[in-house]
């Protein structure tokens, strides 16, 4: 078995046997990383059972993530409770907030990190595209930038 793996270059091995992920590993603040891990530990609860596919995506994201101390988080990084301005390919702009599941409210444009949109946004940076047709234009508020590391 070892002979097979030593013959395959690692890149070819990843392409053949591991799920493809187009994105580079995302940066997560240390507190966000541990809080998102906590969500995974509660995945057996009924509230999370309906989100099983997204829980798998969250697990994959956390496995690949680079964890950054809260005080060193770049100001252009989407973290939990960040308020950001996004733009569609057509030029429409709107403001959204990335929140934990209990705080989600679509009417107020507060999207859960477990939503498809939330999983696309966490750990992305200003200027990056997501959902193929959207781009992060600006971060209007990031808790880490204001010294609020534990909200």
Backbone torsions as a table, in degrees:
resi	resn	phi	psi	omega
1	UNK	NA	-42.1	179.6
2	UNK	-61.6	-34.9	-179.3
3	UNK	-61.3	-38.8	179.2
4	UNK	-62.6	-45.9	-177.8
5	UNK	-69.5	-33.3	180.0
6	UNK	-73.2	-23.9	179.7
7	UNK	-80.0	-29.6	-179.4
8	UNK	-85.8	127.6	172.0
9	UNK	-61.4	147.0	-175.4
10	UNK	-56.8	-39.3	-179.8
11	UNK	-61.0	-45.7	179.9
12	UNK	-64.6	-39.1	177.7
13	UNK	-60.1	-46.8	-179.4
14	UNK	-61.6	-44.9	-178.5
15	UNK	-63.7	-34.8	-175.2
16	UNK	-83.6	-40.0	-170.4
17	UNK	-110.3	-21.3	-178.9
18	UNK	-104.2	152.3	177.8
19	UNK	-62.0	141.7	179.8
20	UNK	-75.0	135.8	174.7
21	UNK	-133.9	116.2	-175.4
22	UNK	-73.0	-27.9	-175.1
23	UNK	-82.8	149.7	171.0
24	UNK	-71.9	161.2	176.9
25	UNK	-54.8	139.7	-179.0
26	UNK	-90.7	154.5	176.6
27	UNK	-93.6	131.2	175.8
28	UNK	-125.2	143.3	174.1
29	UNK	-67.2	154.2	-178.0
30	UNK	-58.7	-43.5	-178.7
31	UNK	-67.5	-40.5	177.3
32	UNK	-62.8	-43.5	-179.6
33	UNK	-57.0	-49.4	-177.2
34	UNK	-70.3	-34.9	177.3
35	UNK	-69.5	-37.1	177.1
36	UNK	-69.5	-34.1	173.7
37	UNK	-61.3	-39.3	178.5
38	UNK	-61.4	-40.3	176.9
39	UNK	-58.9	-41.8	179.3
40	UNK	-63.8	-35.1	-179.6
41	UNK	-70.1	-18.9	178.9
42	UNK	-101.5	15.5	-174.8
43	UNK	-65.3	-15.6	177.9
44	UNK	-75.7	-16.8	179.9
45	UNK	-66.2	147.5	-176.0
46	UNK	-54.1	-38.8	-178.4
47	UNK	-60.5	-30.6	-177.5
48	UNK	-95.5	-14.5	-178.9
49	UNK	-60.1	-35.1	-179.2
50	UNK	-70.4	-16.3	-176.2
51	UNK	-108.5	30.5	-172.4
52	UNK	-57.3	-44.5	179.9
53	UNK	-62.3	-38.8	-179.7
54	UNK	-72.4	-30.6	176.6
55	UNK	-65.7	-37.4	176.7
56	UNK	-63.7	-43.7	178.0
57	UNK	-63.1	-40.6	178.1
58	UNK	-62.4	-43.4	179.2
59	UNK	-60.0	-44.2	179.4
60	UNK	-63.0	-42.2	179.4
61	UNK	-61.5	-44.2	-179.0
62	UNK	-68.1	-35.5	178.7
63	UNK	-64.4	-32.6	-177.5
64	UNK	-94.2	-11.6	-171.5
65	UNK	-67.3	150.9	169.0
66	UNK	-101.0	125.8	-177.0
67	UNK	-94.4	133.0	-176.8
68	UNK	-120.3	135.3	174.9
69	UNK	-56.5	142.2	-174.8
70	UNK	-53.9	-38.7	-177.2
71	UNK	-72.9	-11.8	-178.2
72	UNK	-109.6	9.9	-178.7
73	UNK	-66.7	127.1	177.7
74	UNK	-62.5	145.5	-178.0
75	UNK	-68.0	-15.3	-178.8
76	UNK	-101.7	17.3	-177.5
77	UNK	-101.4	134.7	177.4
78	UNK	-78.7	117.5	177.0
79	UNK	-119.1	175.2	178.1
80	UNK	-62.6	141.7	-178.9
81	UNK	69.9	14.1	174.6
82	UNK	-75.5	146.0	174.2
83	UNK	-109.6	123.6	-176.1
84	UNK	-131.9	156.0	176.6
85	UNK	-105.5	127.3	-180.0
86	UNK	-122.5	159.5	-177.9
87	UNK	-136.7	138.7	176.6
88	UNK	-86.2	168.7	176.7
89	UNK	-59.0	-30.0	-178.8
90	UNK	-79.4	-6.7	177.3
91	UNK	100.0	-3.0	177.7
92	UNK	-70.6	133.7	178.3
93	UNK	-115.9	145.3	173.1
94	UNK	-154.1	163.9	-177.0
95	UNK	-108.0	134.7	176.7
96	UNK	-134.9	159.4	177.5
97	UNK	-121.4	134.7	177.9
98	UNK	-95.6	119.7	-173.7
99	UNK	-130.7	170.2	172.5
100	UNK	-74.4	157.1	-174.2
101	UNK	-51.2	-40.0	-176.7
102	UNK	-66.1	-21.2	-177.2
103	UNK	-100.1	0.9	-176.4
104	UNK	-65.2	138.4	177.8
105	UNK	-157.7	101.8	-175.9
106	UNK	-62.6	-32.1	179.2
107	UNK	-61.4	-33.4	178.6
108	UNK	-94.8	7.9	-177.5
109	UNK	56.6	42.3	173.4
110	UNK	-106.0	108.6	-174.1
111	UNK	-104.5	134.3	179.3
112	UNK	-66.7	145.5	175.1
113	UNK	-63.7	-21.0	178.3
114	UNK	-87.8	-2.1	174.5
115	UNK	-78.1	163.5	177.0
116	UNK	-57.4	-42.0	178.8
117	UNK	-64.7	-44.6	-179.0
118	UNK	-61.8	-43.3	178.7
119	UNK	-65.9	-29.1	176.9
120	UNK	-73.3	-32.5	-172.1
121	UNK	-87.4	-38.4	-173.1
122	UNK	-57.5	128.0	178.6
123	UNK	82.9	0.9	176.8
124	UNK	-84.9	168.2	-177.7
125	UNK	-123.2	160.5	177.0
126	UNK	-54.5	134.5	-179.9
127	UNK	96.8	-19.2	-179.1
128	UNK	-78.7	150.6	178.2
129	UNK	-93.7	153.7	174.7
130	UNK	-147.9	158.5	-176.5
131	UNK	48.4	31.5	176.3
132	UNK	62.0	-32.3	-175.1
133	UNK	-118.7	8.5	-177.6
134	UNK	-121.7	154.5	179.0
135	UNK	-139.5	143.0	175.8
136	UNK	-81.6	119.7	-177.2
137	UNK	-92.1	-42.1	-175.6
138	UNK	-160.1	154.4	171.3
139	UNK	-107.6	113.3	-177.2
140	UNK	-80.7	-28.9	178.4
141	UNK	-151.8	132.3	174.1
142	UNK	-135.7	120.4	-176.1
143	UNK	-53.3	-41.7	-177.7
144	UNK	-62.7	-32.9	179.5
145	UNK	-67.2	-24.4	-178.7
146	UNK	-103.1	9.2	177.7
147	UNK	82.9	9.1	178.8
148	UNK	-96.6	88.8	-173.2
149	UNK	-86.7	-14.5	-171.5
150	UNK	-123.5	28.6	177.2
151	UNK	-94.5	NA	NA
